[in-house]
Amino acid sequence: DIEYKLSERTAMLSHMASAMPLALLDHPAQLRRWLGEQQPALFTQGIVVTDANGRTVAEYTPRTERTTIRHAERDYLNKALAGSTAIGRPVSGRLANEPILPIATPVKDASDKVRAVLVGMTALHAPGFLTLNPQNSDDESTDFMLVAPQDQLLLASTQAKQVLQPTPAAGVDAVLDRAMGGF
C-alpha cells in the first residue's frame, strides 16, 4: 500500500516533468498557473520548480504564504539534478510546521540535459497517505511503526509523538532491531 502511494506520486511528477513547457522556466507566474492546472492534489504541501542551483523558480501550494526556499542542500535535489527521481528524507516543513516527504524528479530538455527539478511535497499525516491504524482501535497495546532504516527515523506511527524521531537504540526493541536489519 505504501509502495503504491509512493509510486503514484513519482509517476505523477515524472509525467509533469515530461509535459512541462521549458519556456515557462523564464515566466514564473505562468509556470505557477501551469503547475496548478496539473491537479497536484497528491502533493498536499505543494509543488516547487527549482533551477539548477536549487533556487525556487515557481511554486504551487495550497497555502497563501510564499517563500523562497533553497533546496540545494537537500539530498533529493542533488539526486534529481544528477538525472534520477528521488524520494527525500522526511523533513519538518518550514511553512506547514508538520512532517513532509519530498519527492523530486528532473525536468530535461530534448538533449537529456537537466534544466530544472520538480519537487512534490506531501504531509506525512495527509489523510490516506502514511496513516497507520490498528485493526482493532479498542486495543491500545497495538502499535505500528513505519521506519526508514537508512535514516534511522520513524516515518509514521500510531503514536503521533514518535513521527520523525530517531529509531530507538539497538537492543531496546527486538522486533524493530530485526526490521532495521532488513527482516
TORPA-4810 file (N, C-alpha, C, O; in nm, 3 decimals):
<nodes>
NODE_1_0.083_-0.119_0.000_0.000_0.000_0.000_0.087_0.126_0.000_0.063_0.219_-0.077_D
NODE_2_0.188_0.128_0.085_0.276_0.244_0.093_0.358_0.256_-0.035_0.376_0.366_-0.088_I
NODE_3_0.407_0.143_-0.085_0.484_0.144_-0.210_0.399_0.199_-0.324_0.447_0.276_-0.407_E
NODE_4_0.272_0.161_-0.328_0.181_0.211_-0.432_0.166_0.363_-0.421_0.170_0.433_-0.523_Y
NODE_5_0.149_0.413_-0.300_0.130_0.557_-0.281_0.254_0.636_-0.323_0.243_0.746_-0.377_K
NODE_6_0.372_0.580_-0.298_0.495_0.646_-0.341_0.510_0.638_-0.493_0.551_0.735_-0.556_L
NODE_7_0.477_0.522_-0.551_0.484_0.506_-0.697_0.389_0.601_-0.768_0.423_0.658_-0.872_S
NODE_8_0.271_0.617_-0.713_0.172_0.706_-0.770_0.226_0.849_-0.777_0.207_0.919_-0.877_E
NODE_9_0.291_0.892_-0.671_0.345_1.028_-0.666_0.465_1.045_-0.759_0.477_1.148_-0.827_R
NODE_10_0.553_0.947_-0.762_0.669_0.959_-0.851_0.624_0.956_-0.998_0.680_1.028_-1.081_T
NODE_11_0.525_0.875_-1.029_0.474_0.869_-1.168_0.411_1.002_-1.207_0.430_1.049_-1.319_A
NODE_12_0.337_1.063_-1.115_0.274_1.192_-1.146_0.380_1.299_-1.171_0.369_1.376_-1.266_M
NODE_13_0.482_1.303_-1.087_0.590_1.402_-1.107_0.663_1.378_-1.239_0.693_1.473_-1.311_L
NODE_14_0.691_1.253_-1.271_0.760_1.222_-1.396_0.676_1.265_-1.517_0.730_1.319_-1.614_S
NODE_15_0.547_1.240_-1.510_0.458_1.283_-1.618_0.459_1.436_-1.631_0.468_1.490_-1.742_H
NODE_16_0.450_1.506_-1.518_0.452_1.652_-1.521_0.585_1.703_-1.578_0.587_1.797_-1.657_M
NODE_17_0.695_1.640_-1.537_0.827_1.684_-1.584_0.839_1.669_-1.735_0.897_1.754_-1.802_A
NODE_18_0.786_1.560_-1.789_0.796_1.539_-1.934_0.702_1.630_-2.012_0.727_1.659_-2.129_S
NODE_19_0.594_1.675_-1.948_0.496_1.761_-2.016_0.521_1.911_-1.995_0.461_1.993_-2.064_A
NODE_20_0.608_1.945_-1.901_0.628_2.086_-1.869_0.694_2.163_-1.983_0.803_2.125_-2.028_M
NODE_21_0.631_2.270_-2.031_0.693_2.352_-2.136_0.815_2.426_-2.078_0.801_2.507_-1.987_P
NODE_22_0.933_2.397_-2.131_1.056_2.455_-2.078_1.060_2.607_-2.089_1.129_2.673_-2.011_L
NODE_23_0.988_2.663_-2.183_0.983_2.810_-2.198_0.925_2.876_-2.073_0.952_2.993_-2.046_A
NODE_24_0.844_2.802_-1.997_0.783_2.858_-1.876_0.885_2.883_-1.765_0.856_2.955_-1.669_L
NODE_25_1.004_2.825_-1.776_1.108_2.849_-1.674_1.145_2.997_-1.667_1.193_3.044_-1.564_L
NODE_26_1.124_3.069_-1.776_1.153_3.213_-1.779_1.032_3.298_-1.743_1.040_3.421_-1.746_D
NODE_27_0.921_3.235_-1.710_0.796_3.306_-1.678_0.732_3.244_-1.554_0.636_3.167_-1.565_H
NODE_28_0.783_3.278_-1.434_0.736_3.215_-1.310_0.585_3.222_-1.287_0.527_3.124_-1.241_P
NODE_29_0.521_3.333_-1.317_0.376_3.343_-1.294_0.300_3.244_-1.382_0.206_3.179_-1.336_A
NODE_30_0.340_3.233_-1.507_0.275_3.138_-1.597_0.306_2.994_-1.555_0.220_2.906_-1.564_Q
NODE_31_0.428_2.970_-1.509_0.466_2.837_-1.461_0.383_2.799_-1.339_0.339_2.685_-1.328_L
NODE_32_0.362_2.894_-1.249_0.280_2.869_-1.130_0.138_2.829_-1.172_0.080_2.735_-1.117_R
NODE_33_0.082_2.900_-1.269_-0.052_2.865_-1.319_-0.053_2.725_-1.380_-0.145_2.647_-1.357_R
NODE_34_0.051_2.695_-1.458_0.060_2.564_-1.520_0.064_2.453_-1.414_-0.003_2.351_-1.427_W
NODE_35_0.144_2.475_-1.309_0.151_2.376_-1.201_0.012_2.351_-1.141_-0.026_2.236_-1.117_L
NODE_36_-0.062_2.457_-1.116_-0.196_2.445_-1.060_-0.292_2.371_-1.152_-0.382_2.301_-1.105_G
NODE_37_-0.274_2.386_-1.281_-0.361_2.319_-1.378_-0.337_2.169_-1.385_-0.418_2.095_-1.442_E
NODE_38_-0.226_2.123_-1.328_-0.192_1.980_-1.335_-0.266_1.897_-1.230_-0.248_1.776_-1.224_Q
NODE_39_-0.348_1.961_-1.148_-0.425_1.892_-1.043_-0.332_1.814_-0.948_-0.345_1.692_-0.936_Q
NODE_40_-0.242_1.884_-0.883_-0.143_1.815_-0.799_-0.194_1.781_-0.658_-0.123_1.802_-0.560_P
NODE_41_-0.315_1.728_-0.647_-0.376_1.701_-0.517_-0.298_1.600_-0.432_-0.308_1.602_-0.310_A
NODE_42_-0.222_1.513_-0.496_-0.144_1.415_-0.419_-0.036_1.482_-0.335_0.009_1.427_-0.235_L
NODE_43_0.004_1.602_-0.378_0.110_1.674_-0.307_0.044_1.779_-0.218_0.028_1.895_-0.258_F
NODE_44_0.007_1.737_-0.099_-0.073_1.821_-0.010_-0.002_1.947_0.036_-0.067_2.042_0.079_T
NODE_45_0.130_1.951_0.027_0.205_2.070_0.066_0.262_2.144_-0.054_0.339_2.239_-0.038_Q
NODE_46_0.223_2.101_-0.174_0.256_2.176_-0.292_0.365_2.116_-0.379_0.422_2.012_-0.350_G
NODE_47_0.391_2.188_-0.488_0.494_2.151_-0.584_0.580_2.274_-0.609_0.530_2.386_-0.622_I
NODE_48_0.710_2.251_-0.617_0.807_2.358_-0.639_0.891_2.323_-0.761_0.927_2.206_-0.781_V
NODE_49_0.923_2.422_-0.841_1.018_2.405_-0.950_1.143_2.482_-0.911_1.136_2.601_-0.879_V
NODE_50_1.256_2.414_-0.913_1.383_2.481_-0.883_1.469_2.486_-1.008_1.450_2.408_-1.101_T
NODE_51_1.563_2.579_-1.007_1.660_2.583_-1.116_1.776_2.491_-1.081_1.771_2.421_-0.980_D
NODE_52_1.878_2.490_-1.163_1.992_2.401_-1.141_2.075_2.438_-1.018_2.162_2.360_-0.978_A
NODE_53_2.049_2.554_-0.958_2.118_2.594_-0.835_2.034_2.570_-0.710_2.076_2.604_-0.599_N
NODE_54_1.917_2.512_-0.727_1.832_2.483_-0.612_1.744_2.599_-0.569_1.677_2.590_-0.466_G
NODE_55_1.743_2.708_-0.646_1.658_2.822_-0.613_1.519_2.801_-0.669_1.503_2.749_-0.779_R
NODE_56_1.420_2.843_-0.594_1.281_2.830_-0.637_1.255_2.921_-0.757_1.282_3.041_-0.752_T
NODE_57_1.201_2.863_-0.864_1.160_2.938_-0.982_1.011_2.970_-0.969_0.968_3.083_-0.991_V
NODE_58_0.933_2.868_-0.933_0.788_2.885_-0.916_0.739_2.775_-0.822_0.802_2.671_-0.807_A
NODE_59_0.625_2.802_-0.760_0.566_2.702_-0.673_0.415_2.711_-0.678_0.358_2.817_-0.705_E
NODE_60_0.354_2.599_-0.651_0.208_2.594_-0.639_0.181_2.524_-0.507_0.211_2.406_-0.491_Y
NODE_61_0.124_2.596_-0.413_0.096_2.538_-0.282_-0.047_2.570_-0.241_-0.107_2.666_-0.289_T
NODE_62_-0.101_2.487_-0.152_-0.236_2.515_-0.101_-0.237_2.630_-0.001_-0.344_2.673_0.043_P
NODE_63_-0.120_2.681_0.034_-0.109_2.789_0.131_-0.091_2.921_0.057_-0.042_2.923_-0.056_R
NODE_64_-0.131_3.029_0.119_-0.119_3.160_0.056_0.020_3.220_0.075_0.060_3.306_-0.004_T
NODE_65_0.093_3.177_0.178_0.227_3.232_0.200_0.321_3.185_0.090_0.314_3.070_0.047_E
NODE_66_0.406_3.271_0.048_0.508_3.236_-0.049_0.642_3.246_0.022_0.661_3.327_0.112_R
NODE_67_0.733_3.164_-0.021_0.865_3.166_0.040_0.969_3.131_-0.065_0.939_3.065_-0.164_T
NODE_68_1.088_3.175_-0.043_1.199_3.136_-0.128_1.284_3.041_-0.047_1.360_3.081_0.041_T
NODE_69_1.271_2.915_-0.079_1.344_2.811_-0.007_1.453_2.759_-0.099_1.428_2.724_-0.214_I
NODE_70_1.574_2.754_-0.047_1.682_2.691_-0.123_1.681_2.543_-0.092_1.698_2.502_0.023_R
NODE_71_1.662_2.465_-0.194_1.658_2.321_-0.178_1.795_2.258_-0.204_1.811_2.137_-0.190_H
NODE_72_1.893_2.339_-0.241_2.022_2.288_-0.288_2.090_2.193_-0.190_2.157_2.099_-0.234_A
NODE_73_2.075_2.213_-0.062_2.142_2.127_0.034_2.066_1.998_0.061_2.111_1.916_0.140_E
NODE_74_1.955_1.979_-0.003_1.872_1.862_0.020_1.916_1.744_-0.067_1.951_1.761_-0.183_R
NODE_75_1.914_1.624_-0.008_1.956_1.502_-0.077_1.876_1.476_-0.204_1.931_1.436_-0.306_D
NODE_76_1.747_1.499_-0.197_1.660_1.469_-0.311_1.692_1.558_-0.431_1.684_1.512_-0.545_Y
NODE_77_1.727_1.683_-0.408_1.755_1.773_-0.519_1.883_1.732_-0.591_1.888_1.731_-0.714_L
NODE_78_1.985_1.698_-0.516_2.111_1.658_-0.577_2.094_1.534_-0.664_2.155_1.524_-0.770_N
NODE_79_2.013_1.438_-0.619_1.987_1.317_-0.698_1.909_1.353_-0.825_1.938_1.300_-0.932_K
NODE_80_1.811_1.441_-0.813_1.733_1.481_-0.930_1.820_1.559_-1.028_1.807_1.541_-1.150_A
NODE_81_1.908_1.645_-0.979_1.998_1.719_-1.067_2.094_1.624_-1.141_2.141_1.655_-1.250_L
NODE_82_2.121_1.509_-1.080_2.206_1.409_-1.144_2.126_1.325_-1.245_2.183_1.241_-1.314_A
NODE_83_1.994_1.348_-1.252_1.914_1.282_-1.353_1.818_1.175_-1.307_1.754_1.111_-1.390_G
NODE_84_1.806_1.154_-1.175_1.720_1.048_-1.124_1.608_1.103_-1.036_1.625_1.205_-0.969_S
NODE_85_1.495_1.035_-1.038_1.388_1.069_-0.944_1.430_1.021_-0.806_1.488_0.913_-0.792_T
NODE_86_1.402_1.101_-0.704_1.447_1.068_-0.570_1.340_1.099_-0.466_1.273_1.202_-0.471_A
NODE_87_1.327_1.007_-0.373_1.241_1.030_-0.256_1.334_1.079_-0.146_1.427_1.009_-0.107_I
NODE_88_1.307_1.198_-0.098_1.395_1.258_0.000_1.372_1.208_0.142_1.275_1.137_0.171_G
NODE_89_1.462_1.247_0.227_1.449_1.218_0.370_1.335_1.305_0.422_1.330_1.425_0.393_R
NODE_90_1.243_1.249_0.498_1.135_1.331_0.554_1.191_1.445_0.638_1.289_1.429_0.710_P
NODE_91_1.125_1.560_0.625_1.170_1.679_0.697_1.049_1.748_0.760_0.935_1.719_0.726_V
NODE_92_1.076_1.837_0.851_0.970_1.918_0.909_0.950_2.037_0.816_1.043_2.114_0.792_S
NODE_93_0.829_2.051_0.764_0.800_2.158_0.670_0.820_2.295_0.731_0.781_2.319_0.845_G
NODE_94_0.881_2.386_0.655_0.910_2.521_0.705_0.784_2.606_0.716_0.772_2.687_0.808_R
NODE_95_0.690_2.589_0.624_0.567_2.666_0.629_0.456_2.591_0.703_0.385_2.649_0.785_L
NODE_96_0.444_2.463_0.672_0.333_2.386_0.728_0.357_2.348_0.873_0.262_2.317_0.946_A
NODE_97_0.481_2.349_0.916_0.518_2.311_1.052_0.467_2.170_1.084_0.416_2.145_1.194_N
NODE_98_0.481_2.081_0.988_0.446_1.941_1.006_0.539_1.858_0.919_0.597_1.910_0.823_E
NODE_99_0.555_1.730_0.950_0.647_1.648_0.873_0.598_1.627_0.730_0.481_1.599_0.706_P
NODE_100_0.691_1.642_0.635_0.658_1.624_0.494_0.757_1.529_0.428_0.870_1.513_0.475_I
NODE_101_0.714_1.467_0.320_0.800_1.381_0.241_0.818_1.445_0.104_0.722_1.456_0.029_L
NODE_102_0.940_1.487_0.071_0.965_1.545_-0.062_1.003_1.437_-0.163_1.074_1.341_-0.131_P
NODE_103_0.955_1.454_-0.283_0.993_1.368_-0.395_1.034_1.461_-0.508_0.963_1.557_-0.540_I
NODE_104_1.148_1.433_-0.569_1.199_1.521_-0.675_1.226_1.443_-0.802_1.267_1.326_-0.798_A
NODE_105_1.202_1.509_-0.914_1.232_1.448_-1.043_1.289_1.553_-1.137_1.249_1.669_-1.131_T
NODE_106_1.383_1.514_-1.221_1.443_1.612_-1.311_1.350_1.650_-1.426_1.269_1.570_-1.473_P
NODE_107_1.365_1.774_-1.470_1.298_1.823_-1.590_1.409_1.836_-1.694_1.501_1.916_-1.678_V
NODE_108_1.398_1.756_-1.802_1.506_1.751_-1.901_1.462_1.813_-2.033_1.344_1.814_-2.067_K
NODE_109_1.561_1.864_-2.107_1.533_1.916_-2.240_1.549_1.803_-2.343_1.571_1.688_-2.305_D
NODE_110_1.536_1.836_-2.470_1.541_1.735_-2.577_1.675_1.663_-2.585_1.683_1.550_-2.634_A
NODE_111_1.782_1.728_-2.536_1.914_1.664_-2.538_1.944_1.589_-2.408_2.058_1.549_-2.384_S
NODE_112_1.842_1.571_-2.325_1.851_1.496_-2.199_1.929_1.570_-2.090_1.975_1.508_-1.993_D
NODE_113_1.944_1.700_-2.106_2.012_1.782_-2.005_1.909_1.826_-1.901_1.798_1.867_-1.935_K
NODE_114_1.946_1.816_-1.772_1.856_1.858_-1.664_1.851_2.010_-1.662_1.953_2.077_-1.643_V
NODE_115_1.732_2.063_-1.681_1.712_2.209_-1.684_1.651_2.261_-1.555_1.671_2.377_-1.519_R
NODE_116_1.577_2.176_-1.486_1.508_2.216_-1.363_1.472_2.090_-1.287_1.496_1.978_-1.333_A
NODE_117_1.414_2.110_-1.170_1.369_1.997_-1.088_1.229_2.029_-1.036_1.202_2.139_-0.990_V
NODE_118_1.142_1.929_-1.044_1.009_1.938_-0.983_1.017_1.868_-0.848_1.065_1.755_-0.839_L
NODE_119_0.970_1.935_-0.744_0.969_1.877_-0.610_0.825_1.877_-0.561_0.765_1.983_-0.544_V
NODE_120_0.770_1.759_-0.537_0.637_1.746_-0.482_0.649_1.714_-0.334_0.731_1.631_-0.294_G
NODE_121_0.566_1.778_-0.252_0.574_1.760_-0.107_0.439_1.715_-0.052_0.336_1.778_-0.076_M
NODE_122_0.441_1.605_0.023_0.319_1.551_0.083_0.338_1.545_0.234_0.440_1.498_0.283_T
NODE_123_0.238_1.592_0.307_0.242_1.582_0.452_0.233_1.434_0.491_0.150_1.361_0.438_A
NODE_124_0.318_1.391_0.583_0.315_1.251_0.626_0.180_1.216_0.688_0.137_1.101_0.681_L
NODE_125_0.113_1.314_0.747_-0.017_1.289_0.811_-0.135_1.313_0.718_-0.249_1.313_0.763_H
NODE_126_-0.109_1.335_0.588_-0.219_1.358_0.496_-0.313_1.238_0.498_-0.267_1.124_0.498_A
NODE_127_-0.442_1.262_0.500_-0.537_1.150_0.504_-0.509_1.049_0.393_-0.499_1.084_0.276_P
NODE_128_-0.497_0.924_0.433_-0.476_0.817_0.338_-0.335_0.801_0.286_-0.311_0.718_0.199_G
NODE_129_-0.239_0.878_0.338_-0.102_0.863_0.289_-0.026_0.761_0.372_-0.018_0.645_0.334_F
NODE_130_0.030_0.801_0.483_0.105_0.708_0.568_0.036_0.685_0.702_0.102_0.655_0.801_L
NODE_131_-0.094_0.700_0.705_-0.167_0.680_0.829_-0.165_0.533_0.866_-0.189_0.447_0.782_T
NODE_132_-0.137_0.506_0.991_-0.132_0.369_1.040_-0.240_0.351_1.146_-0.237_0.417_1.251_L
NODE_133_-0.332_0.264_1.119_-0.441_0.240_1.213_-0.447_0.092_1.248_-0.454_0.008_1.159_N
NODE_134_-0.443_0.059_1.377_-0.457_-0.081_1.415_-0.593_-0.135_1.372_-0.690_-0.060_1.364_P
NODE_135_-0.599_-0.265_1.343_-0.725_-0.327_1.303_-0.832_-0.308_1.408_-0.948_-0.281_1.376_Q
NODE_136_-0.794_-0.322_1.534_-0.889_-0.309_1.644_-0.855_-0.182_1.721_-0.762_-0.182_1.801_N
NODE_137_-0.930_-0.075_1.696_-0.896_0.053_1.758_-0.918_0.055_1.909_-0.875_0.149_1.976_S
NODE_138_-0.983_-0.048_1.963_-1.001_-0.055_2.108_-0.876_-0.109_2.177_-0.864_-0.098_2.299_D
NODE_139_-0.787_-0.167_2.102_-0.667_-0.227_2.159_-0.555_-0.125_2.161_-0.486_-0.106_2.060_D
NODE_140_-0.537_-0.058_2.274_-0.435_0.047_2.286_-0.294_-0.010_2.295_-0.197_0.066_2.290_E
NODE_141_-0.281_-0.143_2.310_-0.148_-0.201_2.319_-0.088_-0.229_2.181_0.028_-0.269_2.171_S
NODE_142_-0.165_-0.208_2.075_-0.118_-0.233_1.939_-0.053_-0.108_1.883_-0.117_-0.002_1.875_T
NODE_143_0.072_-0.120_1.845_0.144_-0.008_1.784_0.195_-0.051_1.648_0.237_-0.165_1.629_D
NODE_144_0.191_0.042_1.554_0.251_0.023_1.423_0.351_0.134_1.403_0.328_0.248_1.444_F
NODE_145_0.463_0.100_1.339_0.564_0.200_1.305_0.611_0.175_1.164_0.626_0.061_1.121_M
NODE_146_0.634_0.282_1.092_0.696_0.276_0.961_0.831_0.343_0.976_0.839_0.460_1.014_L
NODE_147_0.937_0.268_0.948_1.072_0.322_0.969_1.146_0.335_0.837_1.120_0.264_0.741_V
NODE_148_1.240_0.428_0.837_1.335_0.443_0.727_1.469_0.398_0.783_1.541_0.479_0.842_A
NODE_149_1.505_0.270_0.765_1.628_0.218_0.826_1.753_0.297_0.786_1.842_0.318_0.868_P
NODE_150_1.759_0.340_0.658_1.877_0.412_0.612_1.895_0.545_0.685_2.008_0.594_0.698_Q
NODE_151_1.786_0.604_0.732_1.792_0.730_0.805_1.777_0.712_0.956_1.788_0.808_1.032_D
NODE_152_1.750_0.588_0.999_1.723_0.557_1.140_1.618_0.653_1.194_1.639_0.722_1.294_Q
NODE_153_1.504_0.655_1.124_1.399_0.752_1.152_1.262_0.686_1.149_1.235_0.601_1.064_L
NODE_154_1.175_0.725_1.242_1.037_0.678_1.241_0.956_0.772_1.151_0.946_0.891_1.179_L
NODE_155_0.900_0.718_1.043_0.824_0.800_0.947_0.678_0.813_0.985_0.618_0.919_0.967_L
NODE_156_0.622_0.708_1.037_0.481_0.708_1.076_0.466_0.614_1.193_0.541_0.518_1.209_A
NODE_157_0.367_0.643_1.275_0.344_0.562_1.393_0.203_0.584_1.443_0.143_0.690_1.420_S
NODE_158_0.150_0.485_1.511_0.021_0.505_1.576_0.037_0.598_1.696_-0.061_0.649_1.749_T
NODE_159_0.159_0.621_1.736_0.191_0.717_1.842_0.243_0.844_1.774_0.360_0.851_1.735_Q
NODE_160_0.158_0.944_1.759_0.192_1.065_1.682_0.321_1.132_1.728_0.394_1.187_1.646_A
NODE_161_0.350_1.128_1.856_0.469_1.196_1.908_0.600_1.130_1.861_0.707_1.188_1.876_K
NODE_162_0.591_1.009_1.805_0.711_0.939_1.759_0.753_0.977_1.617_0.867_0.950_1.577_Q
NODE_163_0.664_1.039_1.540_0.693_1.069_1.400_0.812_1.164_1.388_0.821_1.264_1.459_V
NODE_164_0.901_1.129_1.298_1.026_1.200_1.271_1.124_1.197_1.389_1.212_1.281_1.400_L
NODE_165_1.106_1.100_1.474_1.201_1.080_1.584_1.299_0.972_1.544_1.266_0.886_1.462_Q
NODE_166_1.419_0.974_1.599_1.514_0.867_1.570_1.459_0.733_1.620_1.384_0.727_1.717_P
NODE_167_1.498_0.626_1.552_1.457_0.495_1.599_1.525_0.467_1.733_1.634_0.519_1.760_T
NODE_168_1.462_0.385_1.816_1.525_0.351_1.945_1.660_0.282_1.923_1.684_0.220_1.819_P
NODE_169_1.746_0.294_2.020_1.878_0.232_2.013_1.865_0.081_2.000_1.767_0.022_2.047_A
NODE_170_1.963_0.020_1.937_1.964_-0.126_1.924_1.955_-0.190_2.062_2.018_-0.144_2.157_A
NODE_171_1.875_-0.296_2.072_1.860_-0.367_2.197_1.736_-0.328_2.276_1.697_-0.399_2.368_G
NODE_172_1.673_-0.217_2.241_1.554_-0.170_2.313_1.430_-0.247_2.267_1.343_-0.279_2.348_V
NODE_173_1.421_-0.277_2.137_1.305_-0.342_2.078_1.354_-0.448_1.980_1.403_-0.414_1.872_D
NODE_174_1.341_-0.575_2.017_1.395_-0.685_1.936_1.329_-0.691_1.797_1.398_-0.716_1.698_A
NODE_175_1.199_-0.668_1.790_1.130_-0.672_1.662_1.181_-0.560_1.571_1.207_-0.582_1.452_V
NODE_176_1.194_-0.441_1.627_1.244_-0.328_1.550_1.389_-0.353_1.506_1.426_-0.319_1.394_L
NODE_177_1.468_-0.411_1.594_1.607_-0.444_1.559_1.611_-0.534_1.436_1.695_-0.514_1.347_D
NODE_178_1.523_-0.633_1.429_1.518_-0.724_1.314_1.477_-0.649_1.188_1.533_-0.671_1.080_R
NODE_179_1.380_-0.560_1.201_1.334_-0.480_1.085_1.447_-0.390_1.035_1.470_-0.378_0.915_A
NODE_180_1.515_-0.326_1.127_1.625_-0.238_1.090_1.738_-0.316_1.021_1.813_-0.261_0.940_M
NODE_181_1.749_-0.446_1.055_1.848_-0.531_0.994_1.807_-0.588_0.861_1.882_-0.664_0.799_G
NODE_182_1.686_-0.553_0.814_1.641_-0.597_0.682_1.536_-0.706_0.682_1.496_-0.750_0.574_G
NODE_183_1.492_-0.753_0.798_1.390_-0.859_0.803_1.257_-0.808_0.753_1.159_-0.883_0.749_F
</nodes>
